[in-house]
Amino acid sequence: MIPLAWYIALSAVLFTIGALGVLVRRNPLVIFMSIELMLNSANLAFIAFSHAFGALSGQVFVFFVMAVAAAEVAVGLALIVAIFRTKHTINVDEMNSLKG
C-alpha cells in the first residue's frame, strides 16, 4: 500500500512543473499542456483523498474537472487556430492586442 503522502507529493511536483510551464514557456500549445498537467495533478490529489477517506465525492469531482478540461482544450485550440489565421504567429509575446 502506497502512503497518501506520496500521492500528494507527486501531485505537488506535477502541479509545480505545470505552473513553471505556464510561467516560462511562450508557446500557447505548451501553455495549454501545462494547464492540463496542473488539472491532472489536482485530479490525482482528489482521487488520493477520495480513496484514503472512502468517499466517492472526490471521484465525482474528478469527472467534472475532466469534462471542463476537455471543453477548455476545445475552445483553447479553436482560439489558437483563429489567432494564427489572423496574425500568422502563435507567439504569446506578439499577441498583446486583439485588434485585427
C-alpha positions as protocol buffer text, in pm:
chain_id: "A"
residue {
  index: 1
  type: MET
  ca { x: 0 y: 0 z: 0 }
}
residue {
  index: 2
  type: ILE
  ca { x: 143 y: 335 z: -105 }
}
residue {
  index: 3
  type: PRO
  ca { x: 107 y: 608 z: 161 }
}
residue {
  index: 4
  type: LEU
  ca { x: -117 y: 906 z: 96 }
}
residue {
  index: 5
  type: ALA
  ca { x: 175 y: 1147 z: 139 }
}
residue {
  index: 6
  type: TRP
  ca { x: 348 y: 1004 z: -169 }
}
residue {
  index: 7
  type: TYR
  ca { x: 44 y: 1070 z: -386 }
}
residue {
  index: 8
  type: ILE
  ca { x: 21 y: 1425 z: -253 }
}
residue {
  index: 9
  type: ALA
  ca { x: 393 y: 1481 z: -308 }
}
residue {
  index: 10
  type: LEU
  ca { x: 365 y: 1355 z: -667 }
}
residue {
  index: 11
  type: SER
  ca { x: 64 y: 1580 z: -719 }
}
residue {
  index: 12
  type: ALA
  ca { x: 257 y: 1879 z: -585 }
}
residue {
  index: 13
  type: VAL
  ca { x: 554 y: 1805 z: -811 }
}
residue {
  index: 14
  type: LEU
  ca { x: 330 y: 1774 z: -1118 }
}
residue {
  index: 15
  type: PHE
  ca { x: 148 y: 2095 z: -1028 }
}
residue {
  index: 16
  type: THR
  ca { x: 479 y: 2278 z: -986 }
}
residue {
  index: 17
  type: ILE
  ca { x: 604 y: 2156 z: -1323 }
}
residue {
  index: 18
  type: GLY
  ca { x: 279 y: 2269 z: -1483 }
}
residue {
  index: 19
  type: ALA
  ca { x: 293 y: 2611 z: -1317 }
}
residue {
  index: 20
  type: LEU
  ca { x: 652 y: 2661 z: -1430 }
}
residue {
  index: 21
  type: GLY
  ca { x: 550 y: 2560 z: -1781 }
}
residue {
  index: 22
  type: VAL
  ca { x: 276 y: 2824 z: -1784 }
}
residue {
  index: 23
  type: LEU
  ca { x: 505 y: 3095 z: -1648 }
}
residue {
  index: 24
  type: VAL
  ca { x: 818 y: 3021 z: -1851 }
}
residue {
  index: 25
  type: ARG
  ca { x: 708 y: 2899 z: -2192 }
}
residue {
  index: 26
  type: ARG
  ca { x: 583 y: 3129 z: -2471 }
}
residue {
  index: 27
  type: ASN
  ca { x: 415 y: 2874 z: -2698 }
}
residue {
  index: 28
  type: PRO
  ca { x: 38 y: 2857 z: -2637 }
}
residue {
  index: 29
  type: LEU
  ca { x: 26 y: 2484 z: -2708 }
}
residue {
  index: 30
  type: VAL
  ca { x: 286 y: 2418 z: -2438 }
}
residue {
  index: 31
  type: ILE
  ca { x: 95 y: 2651 z: -2204 }
}
residue {
  index: 32
  type: PHE
  ca { x: -224 y: 2450 z: -2261 }
}
residue {
  index: 33
  type: MET
  ca { x: -38 y: 2125 z: -2198 }
}
residue {
  index: 34
  type: SER
  ca { x: 98 y: 2274 z: -1876 }
}
residue {
  index: 35
  type: ILE
  ca { x: -254 y: 2372 z: -1768 }
}
residue {
  index: 36
  type: GLU
  ca { x: -367 y: 2016 z: -1839 }
}
residue {
  index: 37
  type: LEU
  ca { x: -79 y: 1887 z: -1627 }
}
residue {
  index: 38
  type: MET
  ca { x: -192 y: 2112 z: -1342 }
}
residue {
  index: 39
  type: LEU
  ca { x: -551 y: 1987 z: -1374 }
}
residue {
  index: 40
  type: ASN
  ca { x: -434 y: 1626 z: -1375 }
}
residue {
  index: 41
  type: SER
  ca { x: -225 y: 1684 z: -1064 }
}
residue {
  index: 42
  type: ALA
  ca { x: -534 y: 1820 z: -890 }
}
residue {
  index: 43
  type: ASN
  ca { x: -726 y: 1513 z: -1008 }
}
residue {
  index: 44
  type: LEU
  ca { x: -457 y: 1289 z: -860 }
}
residue {
  index: 45
  type: ALA
  ca { x: -494 y: 1465 z: -525 }
}
residue {
  index: 46
  type: PHE
  ca { x: -874 y: 1433 z: -538 }
}
residue {
  index: 47
  type: ILE
  ca { x: -853 y: 1061 z: -614 }
}
residue {
  index: 48
  type: ALA
  ca { x: -592 y: 1004 z: -341 }
}
residue {
  index: 49
  type: PHE
  ca { x: -802 y: 1179 z: -77 }
}
residue {
  index: 50
  type: SER
  ca { x: -1116 y: 1008 z: -201 }
}
residue {
  index: 51
  type: HIS
  ca { x: -952 y: 667 z: -168 }
}
residue {
  index: 52
  type: ALA
  ca { x: -798 y: 748 z: 171 }
}
residue {
  index: 53
  type: PHE
  ca { x: -1125 y: 866 z: 325 }
}
residue {
  index: 54
  type: GLY
  ca { x: -1352 y: 620 z: 146 }
}
residue {
  index: 55
  type: ALA
  ca { x: -1575 y: 885 z: -12 }
}
residue {
  index: 56
  type: LEU
  ca { x: -1689 y: 894 z: -372 }
}
residue {
  index: 57
  type: SER
  ca { x: -1729 y: 1270 z: -386 }
}
residue {
  index: 58
  type: GLY
  ca { x: -1366 y: 1319 z: -492 }
}
residue {
  index: 59
  type: GLN
  ca { x: -1409 y: 1082 z: -784 }
}
residue {
  index: 60
  type: VAL
  ca { x: -1725 y: 1258 z: -895 }
}
residue {
  index: 61
  type: PHE
  ca { x: -1543 y: 1590 z: -879 }
}
residue {
  index: 62
  type: VAL
  ca { x: -1264 y: 1446 z: -1096 }
}
residue {
  index: 63
  type: PHE
  ca { x: -1523 y: 1356 z: -1358 }
}
residue {
  index: 64
  type: PHE
  ca { x: -1640 y: 1718 z: -1371 }
}
residue {
  index: 65
  type: VAL
  ca { x: -1282 y: 1850 z: -1383 }
}
residue {
  index: 66
  type: MET
  ca { x: -1211 y: 1622 z: -1679 }
}
residue {
  index: 67
  type: ALA
  ca { x: -1521 y: 1749 z: -1859 }
}
residue {
  index: 68
  type: VAL
  ca { x: -1418 y: 2111 z: -1802 }
}
residue {
  index: 69
  type: ALA
  ca { x: -1063 y: 2032 z: -1917 }
}
residue {
  index: 70
  type: ALA
  ca { x: -1194 y: 1879 z: -2240 }
}
residue {
  index: 71
  type: ALA
  ca { x: -1406 y: 2188 z: -2307 }
}
residue {
  index: 72
  type: GLU
  ca { x: -1109 y: 2413 z: -2226 }
}
residue {
  index: 73
  type: VAL
  ca { x: -892 y: 2230 z: -2477 }
}
residue {
  index: 74
  type: ALA
  ca { x: -1154 y: 2253 z: -2750 }
}
residue {
  index: 75
  type: VAL
  ca { x: -1211 y: 2626 z: -2700 }
}
residue {
  index: 76
  type: GLY
  ca { x: -842 y: 2700 z: -2648 }
}
residue {
  index: 77
  type: LEU
  ca { x: -732 y: 2522 z: -2964 }
}
residue {
  index: 78
  type: ALA
  ca { x: -1006 y: 2696 z: -3163 }
}
residue {
  index: 79
  type: LEU
  ca { x: -880 y: 3031 z: -3033 }
}
residue {
  index: 80
  type: ILE
  ca { x: -520 y: 2943 z: -3122 }
}
residue {
  index: 81
  type: VAL
  ca { x: -622 y: 2848 z: -3477 }
}
residue {
  index: 82
  type: ALA
  ca { x: -826 y: 3168 z: -3517 }
}
residue {
  index: 83
  type: ILE
  ca { x: -538 y: 3384 z: -3390 }
}
residue {
  index: 84
  type: PHE
  ca { x: -289 y: 3205 z: -3614 }
}
residue {
  index: 85
  type: ARG
  ca { x: -509 y: 3269 z: -3917 }
}
residue {
  index: 86
  type: THR
  ca { x: -521 y: 3643 z: -3850 }
}
residue {
  index: 87
  type: LYS
  ca { x: -174 y: 3715 z: -3707 }
}
residue {
  index: 88
  type: HIS
  ca { x: 27 y: 3432 z: -3873 }
}
residue {
  index: 89
  type: THR
  ca { x: 205 y: 3364 z: -3545 }
}
residue {
  index: 90
  type: ILE
  ca { x: 124 y: 3190 z: -3219 }
}
residue {
  index: 91
  type: ASN
  ca { x: 395 y: 3353 z: -3010 }
}
residue {
  index: 92
  type: VAL
  ca { x: 239 y: 3480 z: -2687 }
}
residue {
  index: 93
  type: ASP
  ca { x: 466 y: 3787 z: -2674 }
}
residue {
  index: 94
  type: GLU
  ca { x: 339 y: 3907 z: -3013 }
}
residue {
  index: 95
  type: MET
  ca { x: -29 y: 3866 z: -2921 }
}
residue {
  index: 96
  type: ASN
  ca { x: -58 y: 4173 z: -2700 }
}
residue {
  index: 97
  type: SER
  ca { x: -376 y: 4307 z: -2860 }
}
residue {
  index: 98
  type: LEU
  ca { x: -687 y: 4153 z: -3008 }
}
residue {
  index: 99
  type: LYS
  ca { x: -722 y: 4409 z: -3286 }
}
residue {
  index: 100
  type: GLY
  ca { x: -742 y: 4269 z: -3639 }
}
